[in-house]
């Protein structure tokens, strides 16, 4: 059982929904980023998605693109991202961390080396948005053998013919992308998302977590009420990009967490 599996079992036993946050590793700099990440569990975050900075983030909108660029400009690398996770683990051995990014940096490091290093750093799962199920032998299957969950994205365009393929080797949870397009592009509506979550739930026992377009406590509550939890990324990254202090960022995160947990 991974930390992700254990967290969902704990939440389920308590009748609670999950609140998941995304932050870019190293944004705006290593020390500030680490301070924010360390503060997330205390602000009510159940699972941390840690963004791996990359030069060509095709699924991300301007907010997260700029965050990645700030991190890269500050010298952030895959190695330093794993170091940030390891530094977080020195004080927290229970909060799950999902590394979210693109395949190129992983491929360059070598899959075997990367998986060993990620496991040693305390990473629990991976979301690699540019590896489709047809490429599961590249990373998904080796990751699962190494004890890491491989979380897959489902979208409004994942029809019933495609869904079984998407779910085939997914573990940990399913990340449902509530809107078509890039991160931060539009707002999620529970009335639109609810039937889609129900459709996916009919095909899997995994928790369904909904992300993209959630930017207020009310939205987090509404989305969590029709799913197993909510993910917020761009709205938090925007606060960091605006130069807010870690204390201010974490206060905003807590407001979102409170909303999601009411769901």
Order of alpha helices (4+ residues) and beta strands (2+ residues): alpha-beta-alpha-beta-alpha-alpha-beta-alpha-alpha-beta-alpha-beta-beta-alpha-beta-alpha-beta-alpha-beta-alpha-alpha
